Amino acid sequence: MRFSGILALLLEGAGYTLLVTVSCVITGLVTGLGIVALRRLFGKGVARLLALYTYVFRGIPVLVLLFIVFFGLPGLGIRPSPLVSMMLSLGLVCGAYLAEVFRGALDAVDPHEIIAAEVMGLSRLQVILSIEFPQMLRLAVPGMLNEFTTVLKYSPFGYTVGIPEITKQAMALASTTLRGIEIYTAVGVLYFGIYQLLCLLMRMIERKFRVPGFATQ
């Protein structure tokens, strides 16, 4: 097999890698934002439960959680697809970490703005959506980029549940062609390219939504 054919198969796997990464990132964002919103809207009891969630999910290895979901849930009559299994493992772990990133960014929001909004008669939910979240997301961009790249680096776990992403394609090609050096070097280049595209996208977002006064010189 020519190298061009190998690269074509790896690029096909790259599409699945992007699908897994984007799906898990979206799951993590929804989860992290939901946790932060619930913490702000409800009392200490709910906050303790959410803190327990972040504590547990940040402590469980992603691969172990993936196996619990994909291989364990069928014993209860629930059969998630490989992609859903990744979203329920890597996505929820990402959400637990993002919740802490968002919590730190939220603490940096000027409390006087919140007080002013409440004095003007805005409801708690309106304050969160109009005052706190927009600033929080701007301040959280560096932490979000770090977590998104972590999701990308964990995406190869998808091969263990049958997703034909880059790593799975590379293993199959290496076993049939015995050209491991070329194949895995190409895999590394593809992952680095995806990482650079992700960094470029996040830098563009950071420049567009940077909070005045927090720009670096």
Stockholm file with secondary structure:
# STOCKHOLM 1.0

chainA/1-217         MRFSGILALLLEGAGYTLLVTVSCVITGLVTGLGIVALRRLFGKGVARLLALYTYVFRGIPVLVLLFIVFFGLPGLGIRPSPLVSMMLSLGLVCGAYLAEVFRGALDAVDPHEIIAAEVMGLSRLQVILSIEFPQMLRLAVPGMLNEFTTVLKYSPFGYTVGIPEITKQAMALASTTLRGIEIYTAVGVLYFGIYQLLCLLMRMIERKFRVPGFATQ
#=GR chainA/1-217 SS CCHHHHHHHHHHHHHHHHHHHHHHHHHHHHHHHHHHHHHHHSCHHHHHHHHHHHHHHTTSCHHHHHHIIIIIGGGGTCCCCHHHHHIIIIIHHHHHHHHHHHHHHHHTSCHHHHHHHHHTTCCHHHHIIIIIHHHHHHHTHHHHHHHHHHHHHHGGGGGGGTCCCHHHHHHHHHHHHCCHHHHHHHHHHHHHHHHHHHHHHHHHHHHHHCCTTCCCC
#=GC SS_cons         CCHHHHHHHHHHHHHHHHHHHHHHHHHHHHHHHHHHHHHHHSCHHHHHHHHHHHHHHTTSCHHHHHHIIIIIGGGGTCCCCHHHHHIIIIIHHHHHHHHHHHHHHHHTSCHHHHHHHHHTTCCHHHHIIIIIHHHHHHHTHHHHHHHHHHHHHHGGGGGGGTCCCHHHHHHHHHHHHCCHHHHHHHHHHHHHHHHHHHHHHHHHHHHHHCCTTCCCC
//
